[in-house]
Amino acid sequence: MQNVYESTRNKGNRISSKQAILEGISSDGGLYVWPELSSVQLDLETICHQSYKENAVYILKQLLSDFTEEELKMCVENAYGNTFASQAITPVRKVGDVYVLELFHGPTSAFKDVALTLLPQLMSVALQTTKEKALILTATSGDTGKAALSGFQDVKDTGIVVFYPDQKVSQIQYRQMVTQRGNNVKVFGVKGNFDDAQSKVKELFLDEELKAVAKKHAVRLTSANSINIGRLVPQIVYYFEAYKQLVNQGVIELGKKVSYSVPTGNFGDVLAGYYGYLMGLPVEKFYVASNENHVLTDFLRTGVYDRNRPFIQTISPSMDILISSNLERLLYYMSDCDAAFVKGCMDDLKNTGRYEIPKALLAKIQALFDCGYVSDTETKQIIGQTYADKQVILDPHSAIGYDIADKASQRPMVSLATASPYKFSQDVLDAIGKTSQDELDAMHQLEKVCQDPIPKGLAELETLPVLHKDVIAIDAMKENVAHTIEEFFND
């Protein structure tokens, strides 16, 4: 039986998983979900005896039922065959009494690689059922941009446009994006923050004029952000993979509950863990770890989501987000798939910048989710202390997750490490008491003390030319997308 996906805001908008991957976002502004998600209960013993790639096929087969097993095997092999530096894809490292799940061994040294090496493969297969081409529009707070650009570079029948907040990403993240090669890629800095860019991208998907331009060239506009279900579901795999490794290392017995600490801004990474929980992953608690833009911490403590606050630029820029898009999917499942309720919350957020959920629903969420946030000053202290005590270097995002994990009472605890410290080398170097001239010099200095060598994709940044220099206003995004459609698909 095929899985039928529907919008979080309208149960009447129902499509297949291939269609959901191609559309990215529903025409009503909602996100695609599968209501029967919890009907799948994965066999943990099977998972513990399979490789990462085998588990990816096993899990995705349950969620993307209109893909054949042969198609999924091909997609998984193309994504993970030889693109990750670690054979384990996402290895677990013990740091103190916390188990750190390393998600940064992919081609762009960030956790987004796990999904964004696979999404282009899934999208290419889905496109074969249509006569269309696809243009991916993606807003990034830092890591998604490069991972998406790398994943979609020169993929047949696709183009990609990435928008990043000018001056609000790390220098390494900036260089990764603006040096990106490929005949089907465009990168724009935008004058604003990530929320401004992401909100505008969502508007563009629903813009009738822009859709008409795309339709003229048989092009479908879609997304590589975690609002796209094809980007979200591959992330479920590494939660089960961490569990498998703990079982196989003798840390836990099969069936024992584990807690996870997840640094997140858009709520996508921790939502993938929640999807795993619904599918049978034994979880005690999820800890949502935030930086000084702690809108999620406040929501999980009070039930009030309020983005009406100053935007703070931090040393953990991938979490500098005030509109956490994937929280919408959590509200959908926790409210027993009440699309009308979710739509009301999202309408309130759009119109007033805030919404409040009932106390009973908050209590239900709090039974599974805990939270905390860490300031920039504290983040640097954590990086320095972890290096001094354990000779392990963490990036500023992973350090936040690690601190929340370290302070929590639950054990065993898995903390997600979402990026290589080399991506934020200057701040990391400063945190361990060393200085540098610039970000590239900092990378080389960091290599002298880091547990891993500089990843190849970062080492080459010193010599790559800047190819994408445009910085535009938010209001100019539509015009530039229209021009890109004409340029890429004017056959």
Long-range contacts (C-beta under 8 A, 24 or more apart in sequence): 1-65, 2-65, 2-66, 3-34, 3-36, 3-63, 3-64, 3-65, 3-66, 4-34, 5-32, 5-33, 5-34, 5-229, 6-32, 6-33, 6-34, 6-35, 6-339, 7-31, 7-32, 7-33, 7-339, 8-32, 8-33, 8-328, 8-329, 8-331, 8-332, 8-339, 8-342, 8-343, 8-346, 9-339, 9-342, 9-343, 9-346, 10-339, 10-343, 11-337, 11-339, 16-66, 17-63, 17-64, 17-65, 17-66, 17-67, 17-229, 17-230, 18-64, 18-66, 18-67, 18-125, 18-126, 18-129, 19-126, 20-228, 20-229, 20-230, 21-64, 21-119, 21-122, 21-123, 21-126, 21-222, 21-228, 21-229, 21-230, 22-123, 22-126, 22-127, 22-130, 22-132, 22-134, 22-220, 22-222, 23-220, 23-222, 24-205, 24-221, 24-222, 24-223, 24-225, 24-227, 24-228, 25-202, 25-205, 25-206, 25-223, 25-227, 25-228, 27-206, 28-343, 29-202, 29-206, 29-346, 30-328, 30-339, 30-342, 30-343, 30-346, 31-227, 31-229, 31-325, 31-326, 31-328, 31-329, 32-229, 33-229, 33-329, 33-332, 33-333, 33-337, 34-63, 35-337, 37-63, 37-275, 37-278, 37-279, 37-333, 38-278, 38-279, 38-333, 40-278, 40-279, 40-280, 41-279, 41-280, 42-240, 42-279, 42-280, 42-281, 43-280, 44-240, 44-243, 44-247, 44-254, 44-255, 44-280, 44-282, 45-254, 47-240, 47-243, 47-244, 48-244, 48-247, 48-248, 48-254, 52-80, 52-88, 52-89, 52-90, 52-237, 52-241, 53-77, 53-80, 53-89, 55-237, 55-240, 55-241, 55-244, 56-80, 56-118, 56-234, 56-237, 59-233, 59-236, 59-237, 59-240, 59-279, 60-233, 60-234, 60-237, 62-279, 63-233, 63-236, 64-122, 64-230, 64-233, 67-122, 67-125, 71-125, 74-121, 74-125, 75-118, 75-121, 75-122, 75-125, 76-118, 76-121, 78-121, 79-117, 79-118, 79-121, 79-234, 80-117, 80-118, 83-107, 83-113, 83-117, 84-113, 85-455, 88-241, 88-245, 89-114, 89-238, 89-241, 90-114, 90-238, 90-241, 90-242, 91-245, 92-242, 92-245, 92-246, 92-249, 92-414, 93-392, 95-386, 95-390, 95-392, 95-402, 95-415, 96-389, 96-390, 96-406, 97-411, 97-413, 98-261, 98-402, 98-405, 98-406, 98-413, 98-414, 98-415, 99-242, 99-246, 99-251, 99-412, 99-413, 99-414, 99-415, 100-392, 100-398, 100-402, 100-414, 100-415, 100-416, 100-417, 101-238, 101-242, 101-414, 101-415, 101-416, 101-417, 102-417, 103-238, 103-416, 103-417, 103-418, 104-395, 104-417, 104-418, 104-419, 104-420, 106-147, 107-147, 107-150, 107-457, 108-143, 108-146, 108-147, 108-150, 108-176, 108-457, 109-419, 109-420, 109-422, 109-423, 109-455, 109-457, 109-458, 110-143, 110-146, 110-147, 110-318, 110-418, 110-419, 110-420, 110-423, 111-143, 111-235, 111-269, 111-416, 111-418, 111-419, 112-143, 112-144, 112-147, 112-148, 113-147, 113-150, 113-151, 114-234, 114-235, 114-237, 114-238, 115-147, 115-226, 115-231, 115-232, 115-234, 115-235, 116-144, 116-147, 116-148, 116-150, 116-151, 116-224, 116-231, 117-147, 117-150, 117-151, 118-230, 118-234, 119-148, 119-151, 119-224, 119-228, 119-230, 119-231, 119-234, 120-151, 120-152, 120-155, 120-158, 122-230, 123-155, 123-158, 123-222, 123-230, 124-155, 124-156, 124-157, 124-158, 126-230, 127-157, 127-158, 130-220, 131-218, 132-157, 132-218, 132-219, 132-220, 133-157, 133-158, 133-159, 133-217, 133-218, 133-219, 133-220, 133-489, 134-158, 134-159, 134-219, 134-220, 134-221, 134-222, 135-159, 135-160, 135-161, 135-214, 135-219, 135-220, 135-221, 135-222, 135-481, 135-484, 135-485, 135-488, 135-489, 136-160, 136-161, 136-222, 136-223, 136-224, 137-161, 137-163, 137-201, 137-204, 137-205, 137-221, 137-222, 137-223, 137-481, 138-162, 138-163, 138-201, 138-223, 138-224, 138-225, 139-163, 139-164, 139-194, 139-197, 139-198, 139-200, 139-201, 139-225, 140-164, 140-169, 140-177, 140-194, 140-197, 140-225, 141-165, 141-168, 141-169, 141-194, 141-265, 141-266, 141-317, 141-318, 141-319, 141-320, 141-321, 142-169, 142-170, 142-173, 142-317, 142-318, 143-173, 143-318, 143-418, 143-419, 143-423, 144-224, 144-225, 144-226, 145-169, 145-173, 145-176, 145-177, 145-187, 146-173, 146-176, 146-177, 146-180, 148-224, 149-177, 149-180, 149-182, 149-185, 149-187, 150-180, 150-457, 151-224, 152-182, 152-184, 152-185, 152-224, 153-180, 153-181, 153-182, 153-184, 153-185, 154-182, 154-183, 154-184, 155-184, 158-184, 159-184, 159-185, 159-186, 159-484, 159-485, 159-488, 159-489, 160-184, 160-185, 160-186, 160-224, 161-185, 161-186, 161-187, 161-188, 161-480, 161-481, 161-484, 162-186, 162-187, 162-188, 163-188, 163-189, 163-190, 163-197, 163-200, 163-201, 163-477, 164-188, 164-189, 164-190, 164-197, 165-189, 165-190, 165-192, 165-193, 165-194, 165-196, 165-197, 166-190, 166-191, 166-471, 168-193, 168-194, 168-313, 168-317, 168-320, 169-317, 170-317, 170-423, 170-424, 170-426, 170-427, 170-439, 171-426, 171-438, 171-439, 172-422, 172-423, 172-424, 172-425, 172-439, 172-443, 172-458, 172-461, 173-317, 173-423, 175-439, 175-461, 175-464, 175-466, 176-423, 176-457, 176-458, 176-461, 177-468, 178-466, 178-467, 178-468, 178-469, 179-461, 179-464, 179-465, 179-466, 179-467, 180-467, 180-468, 181-467, 184-488, 186-468, 186-480, 186-484, 187-467, 187-468, 187-470, 188-468, 188-470, 188-471, 188-472, 188-477, 188-480, 189-470, 189-471, 189-472, 190-471, 190-472, 190-473, 190-474, 190-477, 191-471, 191-472, 191-473, 191-474, 192-474, 193-311, 193-313, 193-320, 194-320, 194-321, 195-307, 195-311, 195-321, 195-322, 195-323, 196-474, 197-474, 197-477, 198-225, 198-321, 198-323, 198-325, 199-323, 200-474, 200-477, 200-478, 201-225, 201-477, 202-227, 204-477, 204-478, 204-481, 207-478, 209-478, 210-478, 210-481, 210-482, 213-482, 213-485, 213-486, 214-485, 217-485, 217-486, 217-489, 217-490, 217-491, 218-489, 219-485, 219-489, 221-481, 225-266, 225-268, 225-325, 226-266, 226-268, 226-269, 226-271, 226-325, 226-326, 227-325, 227-326, 231-268, 232-268, 232-271, 232-272, 232-275, 232-326, 233-272, 233-275, 235-268, 235-269, 235-272, 236-272, 236-273, 236-275, 236-276, 236-279, 239-272, 239-273, 239-276, 239-281, 240-276, 240-281, 242-414, 243-281, 243-282, 246-412, 246-414, 251-412, 252-412, 255-282, 256-282, 256-412, 257-282, 257-283, 257-284, 258-282, 258-283, 258-284, 258-412, 258-413, 258-414, 259-283, 259-284, 259-285, 259-286, 259-287, 259-405, 259-408, 259-410, 259-411, 259-412, 259-413, 259-414, 260-285, 260-286, 260-287, 260-413, 260-414, 260-415, 260-416, 261-286, 261-287, 261-289, 261-401, 261-402, 261-404, 261-405, 261-408, 261-413, 261-414, 261-415, 261-416, 262-286, 262-287, 262-288, 262-289, 262-401, 262-416, 263-289, 263-290, 263-291, 263-316, 263-319, 263-397, 263-398, 263-400, 263-401, 263-416, 263-418, 264-288, 264-289, 264-290, 264-296, 264-319, 264-324, 265-290, 265-291, 265-293, 265-296, 265-318, 265-319, 265-320, 265-321, 265-324, 266-321, 266-324, 266-325, 266-326, 267-296, 267-324, 267-325, 267-326, 267-327, 267-330, 268-325, 268-326, 269-416, 269-418, 270-369, 271-326, 271-327, 271-329, 271-330, 274-330, 274-333, 274-368, 277-368, 278-333, 283-368, 284-410, 285-368, 285-369, 285-370, 285-408, 285-410, 286-368, 286-369, 286-370, 287-369, 287-370, 287-371, 287-372, 287-401, 287-404, 287-405, 287-408, 288-369, 288-370, 288-371, 288-372, 289-371, 289-372, 289-373, 289-374, 289-400, 289-401, 289-403, 289-404, 289-405, 290-319, 290-371, 290-372, 290-373, 290-374, 290-400, 291-316, 291-319, 291-320, 291-373, 291-374, 291-375, 291-376, 291-379, 291-400, 292-373, 292-375, 292-376, 293-319, 293-320, 293-321, 293-322, 294-373, 295-321, 295-322, 295-324, 296-324, 296-327, 296-371, 297-371, 297-372, 297-373, 299-327, 300-365, 300-366, 300-369, 300-370, 300-371, 301-371, 302-362, 303-356, 303-357, 303-358, 303-359, 303-361, 303-362, 304-354, 304-355, 304-356, 305-345, 305-349, 305-354, 305-355, 305-356, 305-357, 306-353, 306-354, 307-349, 307-353, 307-354, 308-353, 308-354, 314-376, 314-379, 314-396, 315-376, 315-379, 315-380, 315-396, 315-424, 315-427, 316-376, 316-379, 316-396, 316-397, 316-400, 316-424, 318-397, 318-418, 318-419, 319-397, 319-400, 323-349, 330-365, 331-357, 331-361, 334-361, 334-364, 334-365, 335-361, 370-408, 371-404, 372-403, 372-404, 372-407, 373-400, 374-399, 374-400, 374-403, 374-404, 378-403, 379-403, 379-431, 380-427, 380-430, 380-431, 381-431, 383-428, 383-431, 383-432, 384-431, 384-432, 384-433, 387-431, 387-432, 387-449, 388-432, 391-451, 392-451, 393-421, 393-428, 393-432, 393-446, 393-449, 393-450, 393-451, 394-421, 394-428, 395-419, 395-420, 395-421, 395-423, 395-424, 395-428, 396-424, 396-427, 396-428, 420-452, 420-455, 420-458, 421-446, 421-450, 422-446, 422-447, 422-450, 422-454, 422-455, 422-458, 423-458
